[in-house]
């Protein structure tokens, strides 16, 4: 599974989000390659899941079957819950 974590510039917050996504996915027992990037680069990439700040999710339609909006980059448990629901919804868990 390929997961993109996305922020406006693709540096600080997307890196933090990548680390927290890796933790959340690990607790779910999901093996995934997680990459962090900026919105512009993400538009030309393909992934299974995109995790991004809510204000960017409209720009990421079509990049992945699952796009998860995030408001708190530090809430690993909240992210785990969102991933669990989204992956179950796709039949991937």
Helices and strands as residue ranges (DSSP letters): E 2-7, H 12-27, E 33-38, H 39-42, E 49-53, G 54-60, E 66-70, H 76-89
